[in-house]
Amino acid sequence: MPIAAILALAPQFISAGKSLFDFVQHVRETAQQKGEWDDAHEAAFQQVLAAAGQSPQWKPRE
Amino acid sequence: MKTPLRNLLLILSLVCAFGCATLAPNADPVEVRAEQSVSVAFDTFDVFLKIELANEALLKTKAPDVVKFAAWLTERQPDGQPRGVSIIQSANAARRAYKANRSADNKATLAAALAALETALAETNKQLTNAR
């Protein structure tokens, strides 16, 4: 799961009255990766990188 | 600037969470580390650049090294991409090559690409701290 998607879960944990520890624990469980980025994950990641080049924060500084 | 500190703590928590995670059976530690590094690097670079851009005027006088590093990270490379994206793409290409063929050469190439990526990541974390 992309980190951005994991971060998006944080407000749910906070509004549910859970602690940062609970959130980190959830991330830890989610992070039991298999070393198996599939094609869909790779395609999504490439889209994120391509979009980064167009985002204001990634523009060259003057 | 409380938001940068909060973001930094969140990123460090996530890095720790990923770093402490157990591997699934049959997972290749090198490949998993590469996946994690590539994912974490993009999010860290992106958060750093957002903070720097939002506070650029202040940082130019208070912490010019932060602005200088942001310029380095966003400088366009021969492939037309910002340096940060280019570093990530290089590591990801090495990861994919290693995944397709776990040869010693590919492993060495991946290790070198990850070292470059993690050096940039460490500097970003340092500059995020300086931006507080």
N, CA and C atoms of all chains as a GROMACS GRO file, in nm:
protein
  582
    1MET      N    1   0.085  -0.119   0.000
    1MET     CA    2   0.000   0.000   0.000
    1MET      C    3   0.089   0.124   0.000
    2PRO      N    4   0.065   0.219  -0.090
    2PRO     CA    5   0.146   0.341  -0.091
    2PRO      C    6   0.134   0.416   0.041
    3ILE      N    7   0.242   0.483   0.080
    3ILE     CA    8   0.241   0.553   0.209
    3ILE      C    9   0.133   0.660   0.213
    4ALA      N   10   0.110   0.724   0.097
    4ALA     CA   11   0.006   0.828   0.094
    4ALA      C   12  -0.129   0.769   0.134
    5ALA      N   13  -0.155   0.647   0.089
    5ALA     CA   14  -0.281   0.582   0.122
    5ALA      C   15  -0.286   0.547   0.270
    6ILE      N   16  -0.170   0.507   0.325
    6ILE     CA   17  -0.165   0.475   0.468
    6ILE      C   18  -0.187   0.601   0.551
    7LEU      N   19  -0.121   0.710   0.508
    7LEU     CA   20  -0.136   0.836   0.580
    7LEU      C   21  -0.281   0.882   0.582
    8ALA      N   22  -0.352   0.852   0.474
    8ALA     CA   23  -0.492   0.894   0.465
    8ALA      C   24  -0.578   0.826   0.571
    9LEU      N   25  -0.527   0.716   0.627
    9LEU     CA   26  -0.602   0.645   0.730
    9LEU      C   27  -0.586   0.709   0.868
   10ALA      N   28  -0.485   0.794   0.883
   10ALA     CA   29  -0.456   0.851   1.015
   10ALA      C   30  -0.576   0.921   1.079
   11PRO      N   31  -0.649   1.006   1.004
   11PRO     CA   32  -0.764   1.074   1.068
   11PRO      C   33  -0.867   0.976   1.122
   12GLN      N   34  -0.886   0.862   1.056
   12GLN     CA   35  -0.982   0.763   1.104
   12GLN      C   36  -0.940   0.711   1.241
   13PHE      N   37  -0.810   0.688   1.258
   13PHE     CA   38  -0.761   0.638   1.386
   13PHE      C   39  -0.780   0.742   1.495
   14ILE      N   40  -0.749   0.868   1.460
   14ILE     CA   41  -0.759   0.975   1.559
   14ILE      C   42  -0.905   0.996   1.599
   15SER      N   43  -0.995   1.000   1.499
   15SER     CA   44  -1.136   1.023   1.530
   15SER      C   45  -1.197   0.905   1.605
   16ALA      N   46  -1.135   0.788   1.590
   16ALA     CA   47  -1.186   0.670   1.662
   16ALA      C   48  -1.129   0.663   1.804
   17GLY      N   49  -1.053   0.767   1.841
   17GLY     CA   50  -0.999   0.773   1.977
   17GLY      C   51  -0.879   0.684   2.000
   18LYS      N   52  -0.817   0.640   1.890
   18LYS     CA   53  -0.699   0.553   1.905
   18LYS      C   54  -0.572   0.638   1.909
   19SER      N   55  -0.466   0.578   1.956
   19SER     CA   56  -0.342   0.654   1.975
   19SER      C   57  -0.251   0.642   1.853
   20LEU      N   58  -0.144   0.723   1.856
   20LEU     CA   59  -0.044   0.715   1.750
   20LEU      C   60   0.019   0.575   1.748
   21PHE      N   61   0.034   0.516   1.868
   21PHE     CA   62   0.089   0.382   1.876
   21PHE      C   63   0.001   0.283   1.797
   22ASP      N   64  -0.133   0.298   1.813
   22ASP     CA   65  -0.225   0.209   1.739
   22ASP      C   66  -0.205   0.226   1.589
   23PHE      N   67  -0.188   0.352   1.549
   23PHE     CA   68  -0.171   0.380   1.407
   23PHE      C   69  -0.041   0.317   1.354
   24VAL      N   70   0.068   0.338   1.430
   24VAL     CA   71   0.197   0.282   1.388
   24VAL      C   72   0.190   0.129   1.384
   25GLN      N   73   0.119   0.073   1.480
   25GLN     CA   74   0.103  -0.072   1.484
   25GLN      C   75   0.028  -0.120   1.359
   26HIS      N   76  -0.073  -0.043   1.320
   26HIS     CA   77  -0.149  -0.077   1.199
   26HIS      C   78  -0.058  -0.071   1.076
   27VAL      N   79   0.024   0.036   1.071
   27VAL     CA   80   0.115   0.050   0.959
   27VAL      C   81   0.214  -0.066   0.956
   28ARG      N   82   0.260  -0.104   1.075
   28ARG     CA   83   0.357  -0.213   1.085
   28ARG      C   84   0.298  -0.342   1.028
   29GLU      N   85   0.172  -0.367   1.062
   29GLU     CA   86   0.107  -0.488   1.010
   29GLU      C   87   0.088  -0.479   0.858
   30THR      N   88   0.053  -0.356   0.813
   30THR     CA   89   0.032  -0.336   0.670
   30THR      C   90   0.163  -0.354   0.593
   31ALA      N   91   0.274  -0.323   0.664
   31ALA     CA   92   0.404  -0.321   0.597
   31ALA      C   93   0.469  -0.459   0.586
   32GLN      N   94   0.395  -0.562   0.620
   32GLN     CA   95   0.452  -0.697   0.606
   32GLN      C   96   0.454  -0.733   0.458
   33GLN      N   97   0.546  -0.669   0.390
   33GLN     CA   98   0.548  -0.681   0.245
   33GLN      C   99   0.608  -0.814   0.200
   34LYS      N  100   0.571  -0.850   0.080
   34LYS     CA  101   0.616  -0.976   0.024
   34LYS      C  102   0.722  -0.957  -0.083
   35GLY      N  103   0.761  -0.833  -0.107
   35GLY     CA  104   0.853  -0.811  -0.218
   35GLY      C  105   0.785  -0.838  -0.350
   36GLU      N  106   0.659  -0.802  -0.358
   36GLU     CA  107   0.582  -0.834  -0.479
   36GLU      C  108   0.503  -0.713  -0.528
   37TRP      N  109   0.575  -0.610  -0.566
   37TRP     CA  110   0.506  -0.500  -0.631
   37TRP      C  111   0.449  -0.557  -0.760
   38ASP      N  112   0.320  -0.549  -0.775
   38ASP     CA  113   0.263  -0.601  -0.899
   38ASP      C  114   0.259  -0.490  -1.005
   39ASP      N  115   0.212  -0.527  -1.123
   39ASP     CA  116   0.212  -0.431  -1.234
   39ASP      C  117   0.124  -0.310  -1.204
   40ALA      N  118   0.011  -0.335  -1.137
   40ALA     CA  119  -0.079  -0.224  -1.104
   40ALA      C  120  -0.012  -0.125  -1.009
   41HIS      N  121   0.060  -0.180  -0.911
   41HIS     CA  122   0.131  -0.093  -0.815
   41HIS      C  123   0.238  -0.013  -0.889
   42GLU      N  124   0.312  -0.079  -0.976
   42GLU     CA  125   0.418  -0.012  -1.051
   42GLU      C  126   0.359   0.100  -1.139
   43ALA      N  127   0.247   0.069  -1.206
   43ALA     CA  128   0.184   0.169  -1.293
   43ALA      C  129   0.139   0.290  -1.211
   44ALA      N  130   0.080   0.263  -1.093
   44ALA     CA  131   0.034   0.372  -1.007
   44ALA      C  132   0.151   0.456  -0.959
   45PHE      N  133   0.260   0.389  -0.926
   45PHE     CA  134   0.379   0.460  -0.878
   45PHE      C  135   0.437   0.549  -0.989
   46GLN      N  136   0.440   0.496  -1.110
   46GLN     CA  137   0.492   0.574  -1.223
   46GLN      C  138   0.405   0.697  -1.248
   47GLN      N  139   0.273   0.682  -1.229
   47GLN     CA  140   0.184   0.797  -1.246
   47GLN      C  141   0.214   0.905  -1.142
   48VAL      N  142   0.240   0.860  -1.021
   48VAL     CA  143   0.273   0.955  -0.913
   48VAL      C  144   0.401   1.030  -0.947
   49LEU      N  145   0.501   0.956  -0.995
   49LEU     CA  146   0.629   1.020  -1.029
   49LEU      C  147   0.613   1.117  -1.147
   50ALA      N  148   0.532   1.077  -1.245
   50ALA     CA  149   0.511   1.164  -1.362
   50ALA      C  150   0.439   1.292  -1.320
   51ALA      N  151   0.342   1.276  -1.230
   51ALA     CA  152   0.266   1.392  -1.183
   51ALA      C  153   0.353   1.485  -1.100
   52ALA      N  154   0.453   1.426  -1.033
   52ALA     CA  155   0.541   1.507  -0.947
   52ALA      C  156   0.610   1.616  -1.029
   53GLY      N  157   0.649   1.581  -1.152
   53GLY     CA  158   0.718   1.679  -1.236
   53GLY      C  159   0.634   1.802  -1.266
   54GLN      N  160   0.501   1.786  -1.254
   54GLN     CA  161   0.410   1.897  -1.285
   54GLN      C  162   0.364   1.972  -1.159
   55SER      N  163   0.394   1.915  -1.042
   55SER     CA  164   0.347   1.977  -0.918
   55SER      C  165   0.432   2.100  -0.885
   56PRO      N  166   0.369   2.204  -0.827
   56PRO     CA  167   0.443   2.327  -0.797
   56PRO      C  168   0.568   2.305  -0.713
   57GLN      N  169   0.557   2.216  -0.613
   57GLN     CA  170   0.672   2.198  -0.524
   57GLN      C  171   0.792   2.135  -0.594
   58TRP      N  172   0.767   2.070  -0.709
   58TRP     CA  173   0.877   2.005  -0.781
   58TRP      C  174   0.933   2.092  -0.893
   59LYS      N  175   0.882   2.212  -0.908
   59LYS     CA  176   0.934   2.302  -1.011
   59LYS      C  177   1.076   2.347  -0.970
   60PRO      N  178   1.162   2.367  -1.071
   60PRO     CA  179   1.299   2.412  -1.039
   60PRO      C  180   1.296   2.545  -0.965
   61ARG      N  181   1.378   2.558  -0.863
   61ARG     CA  182   1.386   2.684  -0.788
   61ARG      C  183   1.468   2.785  -0.868
   62GLU      N  184   1.436   2.913  -0.849
   62GLU     CA  185   1.507   3.017  -0.923
   62GLU      C  186   1.629   3.063  -0.844
   63MET      N  187   0.698   2.674   1.322
   63MET     CA  188   0.648   2.583   1.220
   63MET      C  189   0.618   2.447   1.281
   64LYS      N  190   0.497   2.430   1.329
   64LYS     CA  191   0.464   2.304   1.395
   64LYS      C  192   0.437   2.192   1.293
   65THR      N  193   0.382   2.230   1.179
   65THR     CA  194   0.348   2.128   1.080
   65THR      C  195   0.469   2.049   1.034
   66PRO      N  196   0.584   2.114   1.002
   66PRO     CA  197   0.702   2.035   0.962
   66PRO      C  198   0.743   1.936   1.069
   67LEU      N  199   0.737   1.977   1.196
   67LEU     CA  200   0.777   1.886   1.303
   67LEU      C  201   0.682   1.767   1.309
   68ARG      N  202   0.552   1.796   1.296
   68ARG     CA  203   0.454   1.687   1.300
   68ARG      C  204   0.478   1.592   1.183
   69ASN      N  205   0.502   1.649   1.064
   69ASN     CA  206   0.527   1.564   0.947
   69ASN      C  207   0.653   1.482   0.965
   70LEU      N  208   0.756   1.545   1.022
   70LEU     CA  209   0.882   1.474   1.043
   70LEU      C  210   0.862   1.357   1.137
   71LEU      N  211   0.790   1.382   1.247
   71LEU     CA  212   0.765   1.274   1.344
   71LEU      C  213   0.684   1.162   1.280
   72LEU      N  214   0.586   1.200   1.198
   72LEU     CA  215   0.503   1.099   1.132
   72LEU      C  216   0.586   1.015   1.036
   73ILE      N  217   0.673   1.082   0.959
   73ILE     CA  218   0.758   1.009   0.864
   73ILE      C  219   0.853   0.916   0.939
   74LEU      N  220   0.913   0.968   1.048
   74LEU     CA  221   1.006   0.884   1.125
   74LEU      C  222   0.933   0.764   1.184
   75SER      N  223   0.809   0.786   1.229
   75SER     CA  224   0.729   0.675   1.283
   75SER      C  225   0.703   0.571   1.175
   76LEU      N  226   0.671   0.620   1.056
   76LEU     CA  227   0.642   0.526   0.946
   76LEU      C  228   0.768   0.451   0.904
   77VAL      N  229   0.880   0.524   0.898
   77VAL     CA  230   1.006   0.458   0.862
   77VAL      C  231   1.038   0.349   0.962
   78CYS      N  232   1.017   0.382   1.091
   78CYS     CA  233   1.042   0.283   1.196
   78CYS      C  234   0.946   0.166   1.182
   79ALA      N  235   0.820   0.199   1.154
   79ALA     CA  236   0.720   0.092   1.140
   79ALA      C  237   0.756  -0.001   1.025
   80PHE      N  238   0.796   0.057   0.913
   80PHE     CA  239   0.834  -0.025   0.799
   80PHE      C  240   0.962  -0.103   0.830
   81GLY      N  241   1.055  -0.032   0.892
   81GLY     CA  242   1.184  -0.094   0.920
   81GLY      C  243   1.172  -0.211   1.017
   82CYS      N  244   1.075  -0.204   1.107
   82CYS     CA  245   1.059  -0.309   1.207
   82CYS      C  246   0.966  -0.420   1.160
   83ALA      N  247   0.903  -0.400   1.046
   83ALA     CA  248   0.806  -0.500   1.000
   83ALA      C  249   0.874  -0.632   0.969
   84THR      N  250   0.802  -0.739   0.997
   84THR     CA  251   0.857  -0.871   0.965
   84THR      C  252   0.835  -0.900   0.818
   85LEU      N  253   0.925  -0.979   0.764
   85LEU     CA  254   0.914  -1.014   0.623
   85LEU      C  255   0.816  -1.129   0.606
   86ALA      N  256   0.745  -1.126   0.497
   86ALA     CA  257   0.659  -1.239   0.464
   86ALA      C  258   0.748  -1.357   0.425
   87PRO      N  259   0.699  -1.480   0.444
   87PRO     CA  260   0.779  -1.596   0.405
   87PRO      C  261   0.818  -1.589   0.258
   88ASN      N  262   0.938  -1.627   0.228
   88ASN     CA  263   0.992  -1.630   0.091
   88ASN      C  264   1.021  -1.491   0.034
   89ALA      N  265   1.001  -1.386   0.113
   89ALA     CA  266   1.032  -1.252   0.063
   89ALA      C  267   1.183  -1.232   0.059
   90ASP      N  268   1.230  -1.162  -0.043
   90ASP     CA  269   1.372  -1.131  -0.056
   90ASP      C  270   1.397  -1.000   0.019
   91PRO      N  271   1.478  -1.000   0.126
   91PRO     CA  272   1.499  -0.878   0.204
   91PRO      C  273   1.551  -0.761   0.121
   92VAL      N  274   1.637  -0.792   0.024
   92VAL     CA  275   1.693  -0.685  -0.060
   92VAL      C  276   1.581  -0.618  -0.140
   93GLU      N  277   1.495  -0.700  -0.194
   93GLU     CA  278   1.386  -0.646  -0.277
   93GLU      C  279   1.286  -0.567  -0.193
   94VAL      N  280   1.254  -0.621  -0.076
   94VAL     CA  281   1.159  -0.552   0.012
   94VAL      C  282   1.217  -0.418   0.058
   95ARG      N  283   1.346  -0.420   0.094
   95ARG     CA  284   1.412  -0.295   0.135
   95ARG      C  285   1.407  -0.193   0.022
   96ALA      N  286   1.428  -0.241  -0.099
   96ALA     CA  287   1.425  -0.151  -0.215
   96ALA      C  288   1.286  -0.091  -0.233
   97GLU      N  289   1.183  -0.174  -0.220
   97GLU     CA  290   1.045  -0.124  -0.233
   97GLU      C  291   1.017  -0.016  -0.129
   98GLN      N  292   1.057  -0.046  -0.005
   98GLN     CA  293   1.031   0.048   0.104
   98GLN      C  294   1.107   0.179   0.084
   99SER      N  295   1.235   0.167   0.045
   99SER     CA  296   1.317   0.288   0.028
   99SER      C  297   1.261   0.376  -0.082
  100VAL      N  298   1.221   0.315  -0.192
  100VAL     CA  299   1.168   0.393  -0.304
  100VAL      C  300   1.039   0.464  -0.264
  101SER      N  301   0.951   0.391  -0.193
  101SER     CA  302   0.823   0.451  -0.151
  101SER      C  303   0.845   0.564  -0.050
  102VAL      N  304   0.927   0.536   0.050
  102VAL     CA  305   0.951   0.635   0.155
  102VAL      C  306   1.021   0.758   0.097
  103ALA      N  307   1.115   0.736   0.004
  103ALA     CA  308   1.191   0.849  -0.052
  103ALA      C  309   1.099   0.947  -0.122
  104PHE      N  310   1.007   0.896  -0.203
  104PHE     CA  311   0.921   0.989  -0.275
  104PHE      C  312   0.838   1.072  -0.179
  105ASP      N  313   0.776   1.007  -0.082
  105ASP     CA  314   0.691   1.080   0.012
  105ASP      C  315   0.771   1.180   0.095
  106THR      N  316   0.893   1.142   0.131
  106THR     CA  317   0.976   1.234   0.211
  106THR      C  318   1.020   1.354   0.128
  107PHE      N  319   1.066   1.329   0.006
  107PHE     CA  320   1.105   1.440  -0.083
  107PHE      C  321   0.986   1.535  -0.103
  108ASP      N  322   0.870   1.474  -0.128
  108ASP     CA  323   0.751   1.553  -0.159
  108ASP      C  324   0.710   1.640  -0.040
  109VAL      N  325   0.710   1.583   0.079
  109VAL     CA  326   0.675   1.660   0.200
  109VAL      C  327   0.777   1.773   0.220
  110PHE      N  328   0.906   1.740   0.207
  110PHE     CA  329   1.010   1.841   0.225
  110PHE      C  330   0.990   1.958   0.127
  111LEU      N  331   0.968   1.925  -0.001
  111LEU     CA  332   0.955   2.031  -0.102
  111LEU      C  333   0.830   2.116  -0.079
  112LYS      N  334   0.722   2.054  -0.032
  112LYS     CA  335   0.601   2.132  -0.002
  112LYS      C  336   0.629   2.231   0.112
  113ILE      N  337   0.696   2.183   0.215
  113ILE     CA  338   0.726   2.270   0.330
  113ILE      C  339   0.819   2.383   0.288
  114GLU      N  340   0.921   2.346   0.209
  114GLU     CA  341   1.019   2.448   0.165
  114GLU      C  342   0.951   2.554   0.079
  115LEU      N  343   0.864   2.510  -0.013
  115LEU     CA  344   0.798   2.606  -0.102
  115LEU      C  345   0.704   2.698  -0.024
  116ALA      N  346   0.634   2.639   0.071
  116ALA     CA  347   0.538   2.718   0.150
  116ALA      C  348   0.607   2.821   0.238
  117ASN      N  349   0.734   2.797   0.271
  117ASN     CA  350   0.807   2.887   0.363
  117ASN      C  351   0.933   2.943   0.299
  118GLU      N  352   0.932   2.947   0.166
  118GLU     CA  353   1.055   2.980   0.092
  118GLU      C  354   1.116   3.115   0.134
  119ALA      N  355   1.030   3.216   0.142
  119ALA     CA  356   1.081   3.351   0.172
  119ALA      C  357   1.149   3.354   0.309
  120LEU      N  358   1.086   3.292   0.407
  120LEU     CA  359   1.142   3.289   0.542
  120LEU      C  360   1.271   3.207   0.546
  121LEU      N  361   1.268   3.091   0.479
  121LEU     CA  362   1.383   3.002   0.484
  121LEU      C  363   1.505   3.061   0.413
  122LYS      N  364   1.480   3.146   0.314
  122LYS     CA  365   1.593   3.208   0.242
  122LYS      C  366   1.682   3.286   0.336
  123THR      N  367   1.620   3.347   0.436
  123THR     CA  368   1.700   3.425   0.531
  123THR      C  369   1.738   3.344   0.655
  124LYS      N  370   1.645   3.258   0.700
  124LYS     CA  371   1.670   3.186   0.826
  124LYS      C  372   1.749   3.057   0.806
  125ALA      N  373   1.727   2.990   0.693
  125ALA     CA  374   1.793   2.860   0.671
  125ALA      C  375   1.821   2.842   0.520
  126PRO      N  376   1.917   2.919   0.469
  126PRO     CA  377   1.943   2.914   0.324
  126PRO      C  378   1.984   2.777   0.272
  127ASP      N  379   2.043   2.696   0.358
  127ASP     CA  380   2.083   2.561   0.312
  127ASP      C  381   1.961   2.476   0.275
  128VAL      N  382   1.850   2.502   0.342
  128VAL     CA  383   1.726   2.428   0.311
  128VAL      C  384   1.682   2.464   0.169
  129VAL      N  385   1.685   2.593   0.137
  129VAL     CA  386   1.645   2.640   0.004
  129VAL      C  387   1.743   2.587  -0.102
  130LYS      N  388   1.871   2.588  -0.066
  130LYS     CA  389   1.974   2.539  -0.158
  130LYS      C  390   1.953   2.390  -0.188
  131PHE      N  391   1.919   2.314  -0.085
  131PHE     CA  392   1.897   2.171  -0.106
  131PHE      C  393   1.771   2.147  -0.189
  132ALA      N  394   1.668   2.228  -0.168
  132ALA     CA  395   1.546   2.215  -0.248
  132ALA      C  396   1.577   2.242  -0.396
  133ALA      N  397   1.664   2.339  -0.421
  133ALA     CA  398   1.705   2.370  -0.559
  133ALA      C  399   1.778   2.251  -0.620
  134TRP      N  400   1.863   2.189  -0.540
  134TRP     CA  401   1.938   2.071  -0.586
  134TRP      C  402   1.842   1.956  -0.619
  135LEU      N  403   1.743   1.938  -0.533
  135LEU     CA  404   1.650   1.825  -0.548
  135LEU      C  405   1.557   1.843  -0.668
  136THR      N  406   1.529   1.969  -0.704
  136THR     CA  407   1.435   1.994  -0.813
  136THR      C  408   1.505   2.027  -0.945
  137GLU      N  409   1.637   2.032  -0.943
  137GLU     CA  410   1.709   2.066  -1.066
  137GLU      C  411   1.682   1.962  -1.175
  138ARG      N  412   1.650   2.010  -1.293
  138ARG     CA  413   1.618   1.918  -1.403
  138ARG      C  414   1.743   1.844  -1.450
  139GLN      N  415   1.724   1.716  -1.473
  139GLN     CA  416   1.832   1.629  -1.518
  139GLN      C  417   1.822   1.608  -1.669
  140PRO      N  418   1.924   1.546  -1.730
  140PRO     CA  419   1.918   1.524  -1.876
  140PRO      C  420   1.793   1.451  -1.923
  141ASP      N  421   1.734   1.369  -1.833
  141ASP     CA  422   1.611   1.299  -1.872
  141ASP      C  423   1.487   1.387  -1.858
  142GLY      N  424   1.508   1.515  -1.820
  142GLY     CA  425   1.398   1.609  -1.811
  142GLY      C  426   1.325   1.607  -1.678
  143GLN      N  427   1.366   1.520  -1.589
  143GLN     CA  428   1.296   1.507  -1.461
  143GLN      C  429   1.374   1.578  -1.350
  144PRO      N  430   1.302   1.616  -1.243
  144PRO     CA  431   1.374   1.671  -1.127
  144PRO      C  432   1.472   1.566  -1.073
  145ARG      N  433   1.583   1.616  -1.015
  145ARG     CA  434   1.685   1.522  -0.966
  145ARG      C  435   1.627   1.418  -0.868
  146GLY      N  436   1.541   1.460  -0.778
  146GLY     CA  437   1.483   1.368  -0.680
  146GLY      C  438   1.408   1.254  -0.748
  147VAL      N  439   1.328   1.288  -0.850
  147VAL     CA  440   1.253   1.185  -0.923
  147VAL      C  441   1.349   1.096  -1.000
  148SER      N  442   1.452   1.156  -1.057
  148SER     CA  443   1.550   1.080  -1.135
  148SER      C  444   1.623   0.978  -1.047
  149ILE      N  445   1.658   1.020  -0.925
  149ILE     CA  446   1.725   0.928  -0.831
  149ILE      C  447   1.632   0.811  -0.797
  150ILE      N  448   1.506   0.844  -0.774
  150ILE     CA  449   1.408   0.738  -0.742
  150ILE      C  450   1.391   0.644  -0.861
  151GLN      N  451   1.382   0.703  -0.981
  151GLN     CA  452   1.365   0.620  -1.101
  151GLN      C  453   1.484   0.526  -1.121
  152SER      N  454   1.604   0.576  -1.093
  152SER     CA  455   1.724   0.491  -1.108
  152SER      C  456   1.717   0.373  -1.011
  153ALA      N  457   1.680   0.403  -0.886
  153ALA     CA  458   1.671   0.295  -0.786
  153ALA      C  459   1.560   0.197  -0.823
  154ASN      N  460   1.449   0.251  -0.873
  154ASN     CA  461   1.338   0.163  -0.909
  154ASN      C  462   1.373   0.075  -1.030
  155ALA      N  463   1.446   0.133  -1.125
  155ALA     CA  464   1.489   0.054  -1.242
  155ALA      C  465   1.583  -0.058  -1.198
  156ALA      N  466   1.673  -0.026  -1.104
  156ALA     CA  467   1.766  -0.128  -1.052
  156ALA      C  468   1.688  -0.235  -0.976
  157ARG      N  469   1.584  -0.191  -0.903
  157ARG     CA  470   1.500  -0.287  -0.829
  157ARG      C  471   1.433  -0.384  -0.926
  158ARG      N  472   1.379  -0.328  -1.034
  158ARG     CA  473   1.308  -0.413  -1.131
  158ARG      C  474   1.404  -0.509  -1.200
  159ALA      N  475   1.525  -0.461  -1.231
  159ALA     CA  476   1.624  -0.548  -1.296
  159ALA      C  477   1.663  -0.662  -1.203
  160TYR      N  478   1.677  -0.628  -1.072
  160TYR     CA  479   1.714  -0.732  -0.975
  160TYR      C  480   1.600  -0.832  -0.957
  161LYS      N  481   1.478  -0.780  -0.959
  161LYS     CA  482   1.362  -0.869  -0.944
  161LYS      C  483   1.354  -0.968  -1.061
  162ALA      N  484   1.387  -0.918  -1.182
  162ALA     CA  485   1.381  -1.004  -1.301
  162ALA      C  486   1.496  -1.104  -1.304
  163ASN      N  487   1.611  -1.062  -1.251
  163ASN     CA  488   1.729  -1.150  -1.255
  163ASN      C  489   1.815  -1.120  -1.132
  164ARG      N  490   1.810  -1.209  -1.034
  164ARG     CA  491   1.881  -1.185  -0.908
  164ARG      C  492   2.029  -1.221  -0.921
  165SER      N  493   2.095  -1.161  -1.017
  165SER     CA  494   2.238  -1.186  -1.036
  165SER      C  495   2.319  -1.099  -0.941
  166ALA      N  496   2.446  -1.135  -0.924
  166ALA     CA  497   2.534  -1.057  -0.836
  166ALA      C  498   2.552  -0.915  -0.890
  167ASP      N  499   2.562  -0.904  -1.023
  167ASP     CA  500   2.578  -0.772  -1.084
  167ASP      C  501   2.457  -0.683  -1.056
  168ASN      N  502   2.340  -0.740  -1.076
  168ASN     CA  503   2.217  -0.662  -1.052
  168ASN      C  504   2.202  -0.624  -0.906
  169LYS      N  505   2.247  -0.714  -0.818
  169LYS     CA  506   2.240  -0.686  -0.675
  169LYS      C  507   2.334  -0.570  -0.639
  170ALA      N  508   2.453  -0.571  -0.700
  170ALA     CA  509   2.550  -0.463  -0.675
  170ALA      C  510   2.498  -0.330  -0.729
  171THR      N  511   2.437  -0.336  -0.847
  171THR     CA  512   2.381  -0.213  -0.906
  171THR      C  513   2.270  -0.158  -0.818
  172LEU      N  514   2.186  -0.249  -0.768
  172LEU     CA  515   2.076  -0.207  -0.680
  172LEU      C  516   2.130  -0.147  -0.551
  173ALA      N  517   2.233  -0.209  -0.496
  173ALA     CA  518   2.293  -0.159  -0.371
  173ALA      C  519   2.347  -0.017  -0.392
  174ALA      N  520   2.411   0.006  -0.507
  174ALA     CA  521   2.466   0.139  -0.536
  174ALA      C  522   2.354   0.242  -0.552
  175ALA      N  523   2.249   0.202  -0.623
  175ALA     CA  524   2.136   0.294  -0.646
  175ALA      C  525   2.067   0.325  -0.514
  176LEU      N  526   2.052   0.224  -0.429
  176LEU     CA  527   1.987   0.247  -0.299
  176LEU      C  528   2.074   0.335  -0.209
  177ALA      N  529   2.206   0.319  -0.220
  177ALA     CA  530   2.296   0.402  -0.139
  177ALA      C  531   2.279   0.549  -0.179
  178ALA      N  532   2.271   0.575  -0.309
  178ALA     CA  533   2.252   0.714  -0.355
  178ALA      C  534   2.117   0.767  -0.307
  179LEU      N  535   2.016   0.682  -0.317
  179LEU     CA  536   1.881   0.723  -0.275
  179LEU      C  537   1.877   0.752  -0.125
  180GLU      N  538   1.937   0.665  -0.048
  180GLU     CA  539   1.932   0.680   0.098
  180GLU      C  540   2.018   0.796   0.146
  181THR      N  541   2.123   0.829   0.070
  181THR     CA  542   2.202   0.949   0.103
  181THR      C  543   2.116   1.074   0.084
  182ALA      N  544   2.044   1.079  -0.027
  182ALA     CA  545   1.955   1.193  -0.053
  182ALA      C  546   1.844   1.198   0.051
  183LEU      N  547   1.796   1.082   0.091
  183LEU     CA  548   1.689   1.074   0.192
  183LEU      C  549   1.738   1.126   0.327
  184ALA      N  550   1.860   1.086   0.364
  184ALA     CA  551   1.917   1.130   0.492
  184ALA      C  552   1.935   1.282   0.491
  185GLU      N  553   1.982   1.335   0.378
  185GLU     CA  554   2.000   1.481   0.369
  185GLU      C  555   1.865   1.552   0.376
  186THR      N  556   1.764   1.492   0.316
  186THR     CA  557   1.630   1.552   0.321
  186THR      C  558   1.580   1.556   0.465
  187ASN      N  559   1.598   1.449   0.538
  187ASN     CA  560   1.554   1.446   0.678
  187ASN      C  561   1.630   1.550   0.760
  188LYS      N  562   1.760   1.565   0.729
  188LYS     CA  563   1.841   1.667   0.799
  188LYS      C  564   1.786   1.808   0.770
  189GLN      N  565   1.755   1.833   0.643
  189GLN     CA  566   1.705   1.965   0.606
  189GLN      C  567   1.563   1.989   0.658
  190LEU      N  568   1.484   1.882   0.671
  190LEU     CA  569   1.353   1.896   0.731
  190LEU      C  570   1.365   1.941   0.876
  191THR      N  571   1.464   1.886   0.944
  191THR     CA  572   1.490   1.928   1.083
  191THR      C  573   1.534   2.074   1.086
  192ASN      N  574   1.620   2.112   0.991
  192ASN     CA  575   1.668   2.251   0.986
  192ASN      C  576   1.555   2.349   0.955
  193ALA      N  577   1.450   2.298   0.887
  193ALA     CA  578   1.340   2.386   0.846
  193ALA      C  579   1.245   2.417   0.962
  194ARG      N  580   1.263   2.350   1.076
  194ARG     CA  581   1.176   2.374   1.190
  194ARG      C  582   1.191   2.515   1.243
   0.00000   0.00000   0.00000
